[in-house]
């Protein structure tokens, strides 16, 4: 037995993986080399349990410029503008240190965007916590929200939306996902590729410290051991959480974009998970070249750091740029102007050749530029050739019993008024802490079904185009049926961006699941991937990037499957604010979209907020999604709303999709947003009020005949279900609720948690 074998286990490597490393190197690795493999072969960096499934997703399309595998996906938005989008998780660090975990999650996703040459324009944050009455959850919520606002507001990128979900399955494993979108002139697009032997590797930004060491292998690639989750691991794992500096990040953004504008960069890569180990090996592997790094040249902010600590540190606000030697003086001068450190730490090397003449780029780490070699490994063995596992899968044994426990027929006894009041919970207290008007591009911000932004900013070609963003998830659906639930989540995203006039063009995903060594979790992941693929193929959407977060478990208990879908849509012309979910007085309320499902049960409540949050029933059957009907309805709504955004007369006074909580909650949210009540008729049952099938919209209009004609021409069902007016929401035969009560509940429920 090698004396280093205990070390490889501490680094998260299995005995079999250690044997594989021996085969790659033909010798025993030293501590530095083993540390490189420990972080690069971690679940977080290598996707060794999920790559086999992710390959089944559709990733191409005529407007896709960059798909999965780079720092961010990029699409052509027209007018010589490209849009970059990425979503990531910072779940485990946020469970240990919520402020810094969330803050550095924002910082990391910003770097993913500007490393493509795009200026970050907006952030969204889907957040998931346990019991909201629990003191620890309130502490986590406060810390995470403060971290997002503290970093995003300071760095100068608006937070324009997200989600806030409470469920008992996140009690020990909060989820903090962050999406970022940016825009760039198409010609500024750059990739993270090292090329040109003799070119220099220049480290930009902060000095390197011990914060974040082991983050991807210790935190993000293992579950929490105790039943109380992160609480028992704070002291032991807090050093693995990175520490962010948003002001350094702001300078780094401006310096990097200026370097790209001046054409001084050959390739560029951010330093996130696995730090320099990742950036050097990935850029070299993509370019099929070698990389020679002097570990002593790397600026440090802590004394006595060992080479393995320097190479695996995840200290924030750092980038690796590949430049030609003749451009070094210009690069240094530009970085000095922005007060950004620029340090040559290595150079690109000619690759070795194998027996067939194929290039093998090597990562060599030295003690001095001409000093002894401390580590020498094939770059591709770190970046591309991690183990690929086809882990066992098993359908959860309890699913049949869950499906049989259908709450639909028992919903008739529910107090509808009390249920609606309970479910109308807004996140105003959260998003009011975020600056969502930075850049002055935000047309529709937090609190709506989707965000809408003008595609404008420094360095971008003049354009009237806009982009829409939505993040969607539904762990209640996915716990019952991960395939159908994920497909429905994609459909929900398409519907959400339609409410601001956008046509969906691409999606990204953050797949949050439990321990992949549990066969039930791998079955859930596989089913979710296939559900996403099914919906994206049916709706013509490429998946242009994503992230997989596994080992979200504590004490052997996995979270419910939580795939988060980020949807990017485009609008041709944005010169006016489109209608919102707030309606006016004396307007007809119209339900657009097919009212009933096909089949014996017209309205399924399985996985609904009514069944889970009100009735305490987590079983039942999911609804089905008719993609053709969904596409027609979303197309009609997007067209009508985009007319308003283009400054044309609109048939719609308000628009709101029917999503979480069903028609009942959609009505209540519109009433609360506007301060105007309504009288609603013809809703037959409690199940119809609360079923959550996407692809239906509540709109109001004063031009009923013209709207019905447009719906008929589009082949979309349309039905008047009520009229606005008064100060009470009346759903005949079911409930009467004061609009003031709804508004107070919406505004104050989460505020009370934050105050607690």
N, C-alpha and C positions, 0 to 999 in steps of 0.2 A: 504493500500500500504506500502510495506517495505521501510524503509529509504534508503536501498541499491539499490533499483530498478534503480534510475538514474545512479548509478555507473555501473550496468551491461550493460546498453546501451552504456556508454562510452567505455566499454571494448569490444564492438562488439557483445554482446549477445542480442538476441531478448527477448521479454517478454515471449514467449512460451518456449524458452530455459531456461530462469530463472525458470519457473515453473517446468521444467523437473529436474533441479538441486535440487529444493526443494524435489521432489519425490525421487531422489537418496539418499539424505542425511537424509530425514525425519525431516528436520529443516532448518532454514535460514542459509545460508553460511556467514562466516565473510569475511572481505575484502581480506585476503590472499587466502582463498579458492575460492572466486569468481574470483580472478585474475588467479588462476590456470586453472579454466574452461574457462576463457576468451581467454587465449592463446591456450590451447589444443583443444578447440572446434572451433577455428578459421578455416576459409576455408583453409588456408595454411597448417595447421597441420592435420586436420581431414578429408579433402577431402569429406566433407559432401554433396556437390552437385555433385560430380563426381564418388564416389565409386560404385554407382549402375550401372554405365555404364562401368567402368574399369573392372568389373568382367567378361565381355564378351570376354576379350582378351585371346589369347593362351599364357600360361606362362611356360609350361613344355617341356622338351625334354631330350633325353638320356645324353646329355653333360651338363645339367643345374645343378649346385650344390646349388645355392641360387637364388630364384626368387624374385618377388616383396614382399615388406613388411619389408625387412631389409635395412640397410644403403646403400647397393649396391648389384647389381646382380653379380653372379659369375658363370663362366663356366669352364669346364675342357678343357684345351688347349693341353693336351698330355705332355709326358715327365715329369709327376708329377708336372706340372705347372698349376696353376689356374689363371684366369684373372678376375679381378673385374672392373665393369664399372658402372657409374652413371652420370646422367645429371640433372641439377637444374637450377632454374631461380633466378635472383636477379634484377627483373625489377623495382619494385617500389622504392627500395632504390637507384638504379642508376639514377632514374629520379630526385631524390632530391639532392643527392651528388654523382656525377658520379664516381669520383676517388675511394672513399671508398666503394661505392656500388659495383663496379666491383671487386675491390681488395678483399673484404670480400666474394664475390661470389666465387672467386678462392679458398680462404682459406677454406671456408665451404665444397666445393666439394672435396678438398684434404683430409679432415678429414673423409668424408664419405668412402673414399677408404682405408685409412690406419687403420680405425677402424675395417675393415674386416681382417686385418693382411697383407694387400697388400702394397707394396711400390708404391706410385704414380709415374707413368712413363711418362705421357703425358696429356696435356690439349688441348681442342679445344673450340672455342668461337663463336657461332652464335650470331650476333649483328644486331639490326634492329633500324633504325632511320627514321625521317621524311624528309622533303625537305632539300637536301644537301646544298642548297644555303642560308638557313636560319641560322642566326648567332647563335641562341640557339642550333640548331642541331650540328653545328660545335663545339661548346663548349662541348656538351654532348659527341660527338665522341672523341674529344681530351682527355677528362677526363676519359672515359671508357677505351680507349686504354692504357692510361698511368697507370690506376689502374691495368689492367691485366698484363701489362709488369712489372710494379714496384713490384707487389707481386710475380708473377710467376718466373721472373728472379732472384729475391732475395731468394726465398725459394728453388730454384734449381730444378724446374720441367719444362720441355720444353713445349712451346705452339706450336703445330705442324699443326694447321689448324683451320678452322672455316668458317664462312660466313659473308658477309657484305651486308645488304639489305637496300635500301632507298625506302620509300613509304609514301605517305601523311597520311596514317592511323596511323602511329607511331609518328605523330607530337607532341602529348602531352604524349605519352606512349612509350618511347623507350623500347626495349626488350633486356636484357642482359642474355643470357643463357650460361652455362658453363658445359662442359663434361670433365670428368676425367677417365682415365683408369690406372690400376695398376696390378702388378703381384705378386704372392706369391707361395711358396711351398704348395702343397695341405694340408699338415699336419698342417700348421700354420693358417688355416682358423678358425676364431673365430666369434661368434655372440654376439649381444648386449642383453644378457640375464643375469639377476641376479639370482643366485641360492646359496644354502647353508646357511640356517639361522645361523647367527653369523658371516658370512663373512663381510668384511669391504667395504664400499663405499669410494673410494679415488678420490679426485678431482685433476687432473693433469693440469699443465699449468698456464695460466695467472690468475691474480686476477680479481675479478668481479667489473665492474663499471656500470654506468647508460646508457652507450651506447647500443643501440639496444632494449631498453625497449619498448614493444608494437610493435616491428617490424612485427611480424606475424599477429597481430590482427589489428593494426592501418594502417600499410602500405600495407602489402601483401594481406589483406582480405577486401579491400575497394577501390573504385575508387576515382580518383581525382575529386574534386567538380567543379572547375572553368573550363570554356571553354579553358583557357590558360594552363590547366593542372598543372604540377608540379611547374610551375613558381610562382603560387600564394600561394604555400604551403611550399616553402623552409624553411622559418623561423620557421614555426609551427612544421614541421615534421623532421627537420634535426637531433634533438636528437635521433630519432628512428633509425638512420643509424649507423651500427656497425663501429668500427675502428679497422683496422687490423695491425698486427705486423708479417711480414713474417719470421723474424729471430727467434722469439719465436716459430712459427709454425715449422720451420726446426728442432729446438731442440726437439720439441714435437714429430715429426715424428720419429726421431731416438730413442728417449726414449721409445716410445710405441712399436716400432718394436723390440727393445732389450728386453723389458718386455715379449713380446710374444715368442721370441726365447728362453728365459730362462724358459718359462712355468710358469710365475708368475701371470698370469691373468686368472681369471675364466670367465669373460665377460667384454666387453668394449663398450662404446657408446660415440659418439661425442656430443658436445653441440652446436647445431645450432639454428634453429628456436625454440623459447620458452625456450631455455636455460636449467637450471636445472629442471624446471617443466617437461620438455619433457624427459630428460635423466633419471631421477629417476622413473617417472611413467611408461615409456615404458619398461625399463629393468625389473622392478618389475612385470609388467603385463605379459610380455613374459615368465617369469619364474614362474608365479603363486605364488609369494611370496610377503611379505611386505617390506617396506623400511622406516627406521627411520632416519631422517635427522636433524642434529643440524644446524640451520640457522646461529648461531653465529660462527661456526667453519669455515665458508666459507670465504676465504681471500678476502678482499675488497680493492679497490684502491680509493674509495671516501667515505668521512665521512657521517654519518647520514643516511645511506641507510635503508629503511624500509624492513621488511621481504618479502613483495610482490615484491619489486624492485629486491632484491637479487635472488629470485626464478625465475623471468621472464626475467631477463637481458639476452641479447644475446651477451654479450662480447665474443670476439673471442679467438681462440687458447686454448680451454679447452676440456678436455676429462674426462669421469667418468669411472673408472676401479673398478671392483669387484675382491677382492683378499681375500685369507685366512689370518687370523691373524698371523700365523707363518711366512708368507712371507713378512710381513710389513717391517722389517728391510732391507731385500734385495731390496725391491721396493724403499724404501727411498734412499738407497745407490746408486742404479742405476740411479735414477732420479737426485740425486745430481751431479753425474758424468756428466750428460748432462745439468746441470743448469736449471732443470725443477722443479718447485714447486710441491710437493706431500703432500696432506692434507687429513687426515681422516675426512670426514664430516658426516658419518652415518654408519649404518650397515643393513644387510639383516635380516628380521624378519620372523618368522613362520606366515603363513597366517591364517586368521580367517576361519571359515567354515559356510556355509549357512545351511538351514534346510535339504537339501539333502546331506550334507557332502562335497559339492564342495568347493575348496579353494577360498577365497576372500582375495587377498593381499591388504594391505592398505598402503597408503603413509601418514606418520605422520611427521610433521615438528615441531620441538621443539625449545624452547628458552633454550639452554644448553642440553648436552647429557642426563641428567636426569631431565631436567627442564619441565616446563609446556608445554602442547601440544598447538601449535598455529594453526595447521590445521590437519584435519583427514578425508581423503576421500578415497574411493576405487580406487586403482591405475588403474584398468581396465576401470572405468568410465571416466577417463581422456584420456587414451591411445587408447581404443578400442570401447567405447560405446557412442561416439559422435553422435548427431542426424544424420540421413541419410535421405536426401531429394530426392524425385522423383519430381523434379521441372517441371512445365509446359513447353511444347515445342511447337513451331510453326514454320513452314517453312516460311522464309522471303517472304513478299508479292512481293518484287521487283525482285525476281529471274526469273520469267517468262519473264519479260521485258528485263532483262539482257541477258538471253539465246537467245532471239530473235534478239538482237543487235549484230549480228555476223560480225566481221571485216574481215573474210576470203576472201570474194569476192572483198573487197575494197583494198586489199593489193597490187594489181598489180600496182597501181600508186605510190607506195612508192619508194623513192630514196634509193636503196639498199646500195650503197657505204656510204651514209651519215648515214643510219641506223646502219650498221655494226660498223662504227667508233664511233657512240654514245654509242653502247652497249658493246664495248670492254673496260670494266673498271676493272682493276686488283686491288687487295688489297695489293700490294707489300709495299706501304707506311705504312700500318698497321702492317703486319707481320714482316717487317724488324725491328720493335721495340721489337720483341719477340726473346728470345734465344731458338731456336728450336733444338739445338744440345747438350744440356745437357744430360749426361749419354752416349753420343756417340752411341745411339741406333737408331737414326733417319736415315732411309735409303731414304725415300721419305718424304719431308716436305711440308711446306705451298706453295700454288700456284698450286698444282696438284689436280687431282680429288679426291684423298684420300691420307691419310698419311700411311706410312709403317714403322714399327719399328721392330727391333730385340727383341725377348723375352729373354732379358738378363738383369742382374743386380745383385747387392749384395744379396747373400743369395739364389739365384735361382739355380736350377739344371742346368747343362750344356745342352744347346739345340741349334739347328740351326733353330728353328721355328721362325715365325714372326707373327705379328698381324697388321691388317689394320683397320683404323678408318675413318669414314666419318660422317659429320653432314649435313643434308639436310632439306630444307623447301621450300614451295612455296605458299605464301599467295595469289598470283594472281589466282592460280588454285583453292585453297580452298575457296576463296570468291565466285567463280562460282558454285562449287560442292564440299563441304567438304569431302564427302565420296570418290568420285573418285580422288579428289586432294590428299587426304592423302594416298590412295592406291598407287597412282603414285609416291608419295614422298618416300614410302618404296621401290618401284621398282628402283627409282633413286639411293638410297643408295646401293642397291645390285649391280647395274651397276658400281657405283663409286669404290667400293672396288675391283671389278673384274679387274679394270685397273691397279692395283698393284699386281695382281696375287692371290687375296684372295677369298675364298669362304665364303659368309656371314653365320654367325653362330647364331647371336642373335641381337636384337635391344632394345634400350631404347628410351623413348620419353619424350619431354617436351611440354605439351599442353598449349599454350598461347591463351587465349580467353578473351572475354569481360565480362560483368556483367551477372552472372548466373541467376539473377532475371529477366532478359529479356528472354522471351520464345524463341526468335530467336537464342540467343546465346546457349541455352541448346540444341536446335535442331542441331546447327552446331557442338557442342561438341559430341553429340550422333552419328551423321553421321560420324564424323572424327574417332571416336573409331571403328565404324563398318567397315569403309574403311581400317583402319590399320589392324584390325582383319582379314578381307577378304584377304588382300595381304599377311599377315604373314602366314596364313593357307595354301594359295596356294603355297608359296615359302618355307614352312617348317621352319619358323623362330619363336622362342619363344620371347615374350616380357618379359624381365627379370627385368625391373624396369622403373621408370619414375617419372614425376613431373607434377603437374597441377598448372598453374598460371592463376587465374581468376581475375575479376574486373580490367582488363586492359581497362579502359575507362576514358574519361574526359568529363565533361559537358553533360553526357548522351550519348556520341558517343563512340561506341565500336570499338576496332581494328578489322581488318579482321582476321578470324580464322587462327592461325599460329601454327600448330603442327610441331615441330622439331623432326626429326628422327635421332637418333645416331645409326649407323650400325657398328658392330664389326665383322671382318672377320679374318680368320686364313690362314696362308701359311705354308706348311710343311717345306720348306727349304729356308732360306734367307742367301746366301753367296755372292751375287752380286747385283748390282743396276739394277732393271728392266728398260725396255724402258720407256721413259717419253712422254709427249705430244709434245715435240720438235722433228720435223722430220729433216732429212738430205736432201742433194741435190740428184736429179734424182732418186726418189723413187715413186713407184706407190701408189696412194691414193685409199684405198678400203673402201667402206661402208659395214660394217658387220651388219646384222640384216634386218628384213623385211622393205622394203623401204616405202610401202604404207599401210595405214590402210585399213581394210575391210570397206565396206559401200560406200554410194554415194559420200561422201566428203572424198577424200584421205588424206587431210592434214588440220587438224583443227588448227586455230590460237587463239581460245578463251583462255584467261589467259596467253598468251605468252608475253614475254618482248617486242616484236615488237608491239603488239596491245596496251599494256598498256603504255609503256614508250615512244614509238615513235608516234603511232597513237592516243594516248589518249583515247582508247576504252577499257573499262573494261568488256565488255560483250562477248557473243559467247558461243560456245560449246567446252567442253574438248574432247581430243582424248580418245581412249580406250587403255587399256594395255592388251596384250595377254601374260599371265603369262607363259604358256608353251614355247612360242617363246622366251620370255625374259630369262627364265632359261637356255635354250639351248645356246643362244648367250653369256650370261654371263659366262656359263661354258666353252665354247670354248675360250673366251678371257682370263679368269682366268687361264686356263690350259697353254695357250701359254705364258703368262707373267710369270707364276710361273716357267716355264722351264728356262727362263732367270734369274730369281731370284736364281735359284738353280745352276747357272753357266753353264747351257747347251746352245748349239746353239739355237737361237731364230729365228722364222719366222718373227717377228715384229721388225721394227726399231723405231716405235713410236705408241702410242695408246692414244686415247682421247674419252671419252664418249660424245654422243650427248645429251646435257642437256639444261640448260637455254640459250636461244637465238638460239637454233637449230643448224643445220649444218653450217649455215653462221657464227655464232659466234665461233663454234668449229674450223672451218678452220682458222678464223682470230687469235684465241688464239694460235693455233699451229704455224702459221706463225710468230707471234710476239715472241713466246718463242724461236724459232729457228733462227730467222733472215733470213729465206729462204722463198721465195714466192712459188707460185704454179699456175698452170692453171687447172681449174675445168670445167668439161663439164657435159652435160646430166641432170642438175638439172632444172626441167621443169618450176617451178613457184616460185614466191616470197613466197607463202604459204609453199612449200616444203623446201625452204631455212630456214625458221624461226620456223616451228612447233617443239614442244619440247618433243614429245613422247619418254620416256626412253626405253632403251633396244637396242639402235643402237650405233655403234662405228665407229670412223674414225681411221683407222690404215694405216701405210705405210710399204712397204715391197720391197725387191729386189728378193724375192723368190715367185713370184706370183703363179706359177703352184702348188707348194707344199701347199701354203696357201689355194688355192681354193679347193684342194683335202681334206685338213683337214676340211674346212667348209662344204663340201659336206657330208663327213662322219658324221659330227655332226648334219646335217640337218639344217644348218644355211645359210641364203641367203648371197651372197657376190657379190659385183659389183664394178668394177673399175670406179671411177668418175673423176680421174685427175692424174696429176704428179707434183712432186715438182721441184722447180728450179727458178732462177731469184730473183729479188728483189721486185716483185709486186705480189699481190694476184689477179688473174684474174678469175672471175666467168663468164663464157661466157654468153653473152646475158643479164647480170645483173650489173656487177660492176668490176672496176679495182681500187685497192687501194695500195699505197706504203706500204711496210712492215715497213718502218721507221715511217710512220704516225700511223700505228697500235700500234707499240711499244711505241711511245711517249704517245699516248692516254692511253694505259694500265698502264704505269708507273706513269703518272703525274696527272691523274684526281683526285684521292683520295688525293694525296700529296698536291695538291692545296687547298683542303678542310681543311686538317690538318694545313697547314700554315696560312689559313685565321683565 
